[in-house]
Amino acid sequence: MTSIRLAVPETAIAGEIIEVKALIRHPMESGHRRGSRGEVIERDIITRFECLYLGEQVFAADFHPGIAANPLLTFYVRASRSGDLEFTWTDQHGAIWSEASSLTVS
């Protein structure tokens, strides 16, 4: 089961740089491990993460098999106007998980 956790401030002052944390629970299997009977565990990784703020990309990352399970990303965004931060993860099969968080800027 995949679940998402976000840590985004609810409010910020215009021009303030805010810390954003995004975690997705995912096994991130590299395809290089073997099970207890010696069988190869099939590769299953998230390949892309993007964060949009007010419709513009403010952070993106491409993942590869070396990324640990349950990847946690921390990055910074300058608060300019009130609006949503939209978070999207895409896996190697094209499955997409999304979540959004609202930011009020004063």
C-alpha positions as CSV (number, residue, x, y, z in Angstrom):
1,M,0.0,0.0,0.0
2,T,1.3,3.4,-1.0
3,S,0.8,6.3,1.3
4,I,2.0,9.9,1.2
5,R,3.1,12.3,4.0
6,L,3.7,16.0,3.5
7,A,5.2,18.6,5.8
8,V,4.3,22.0,4.4
9,P,3.7,25.2,6.5
10,E,0.1,26.3,6.4
11,T,1.2,30.0,6.3
12,A,4.2,32.1,5.2
13,I,5.1,35.7,4.8
14,A,5.6,36.9,1.2
15,G,9.2,36.3,0.1
16,E,9.9,33.8,2.9
17,I,11.7,30.6,2.1
18,I,9.8,27.6,3.4
19,E,11.0,24.0,4.0
20,V,8.9,21.3,2.3
21,K,9.2,17.6,3.0
22,A,7.5,14.9,1.0
23,L,7.5,11.2,1.8
24,I,6.0,8.3,-0.1
25,R,5.8,4.8,1.3
26,H,7.0,2.5,-1.5
27,P,9.3,-0.6,-1.5
28,M,11.6,0.7,-4.2
29,E,12.7,-2.8,-5.2
30,S,15.9,-2.5,-7.4
31,G,15.5,-5.8,-9.2
32,H,18.9,-7.0,-7.8
33,R,17.7,-8.6,-4.6
34,R,16.7,-12.3,-4.2
35,G,14.0,-13.8,-2.1
36,S,14.4,-16.5,0.5
37,R,14.2,-19.2,-2.2
38,G,16.7,-17.5,-4.5
39,E,14.1,-16.0,-6.9
40,V,14.8,-12.5,-8.2
41,I,12.5,-9.9,-6.7
42,E,11.1,-7.9,-9.6
43,R,12.2,-4.3,-10.0
44,D,9.5,-1.8,-8.8
45,I,10.7,1.8,-8.4
46,I,9.3,5.3,-8.6
47,T,11.1,7.0,-11.4
48,R,10.0,10.7,-11.1
49,F,8.9,13.2,-8.5
50,E,7.6,16.7,-9.3
51,C,6.4,19.6,-7.2
52,L,4.4,22.4,-8.7
53,Y,3.7,25.7,-6.9
54,L,1.0,27.8,-8.5
55,G,1.2,25.6,-11.6
56,E,5.0,26.1,-12.0
57,Q,7.6,23.4,-11.3
58,V,9.7,24.3,-8.3
59,F,11.4,20.9,-7.7
60,A,11.8,17.7,-9.6
61,A,13.9,14.5,-9.2
62,D,14.5,11.4,-11.2
63,F,14.9,8.2,-9.1
64,H,17.0,5.2,-10.0
65,P,17.3,1.7,-8.5
66,G,19.7,2.8,-5.8
67,I,17.1,5.0,-4.0
68,A,16.0,3.6,-0.6
69,A,12.5,2.4,0.2
70,N,10.1,5.1,1.4
71,P,12.0,8.1,-0.2
72,L,11.9,11.3,1.8
73,L,12.7,14.5,0.0
74,T,13.4,17.9,1.6
75,F,13.6,21.1,-0.5
76,Y,12.9,24.8,-0.2
77,V,10.5,27.1,-1.9
78,R,10.1,30.9,-1.8
79,A,6.5,31.7,-0.9
80,S,5.2,34.3,-3.3
81,R,1.4,34.0,-3.3
82,S,-1.3,31.9,-1.7
83,G,-2.0,28.7,-3.6
84,D,-1.5,25.0,-3.8
85,L,1.7,22.9,-3.9
86,E,1.0,19.8,-6.0
87,F,3.2,16.7,-5.5
88,T,3.3,13.9,-8.1
89,W,5.2,10.6,-8.1
90,T,5.3,8.4,-11.1
91,D,6.5,4.8,-11.2
92,Q,8.2,2.7,-13.9
93,H,4.8,1.4,-15.0
94,G,3.2,4.8,-15.4
95,A,1.2,4.7,-12.2
96,I,0.8,8.1,-10.6
97,W,0.2,9.2,-7.0
98,S,-0.6,12.8,-6.3
99,E,-1.3,15.0,-3.2
100,A,-1.7,18.7,-2.7
101,S,-1.2,21.1,0.2
102,S,-2.4,24.7,0.5
103,L,-0.2,27.6,1.5
104,T,-1.6,30.9,2.6
105,V,0.8,33.8,2.0
106,S,0.4,37.2,3.8
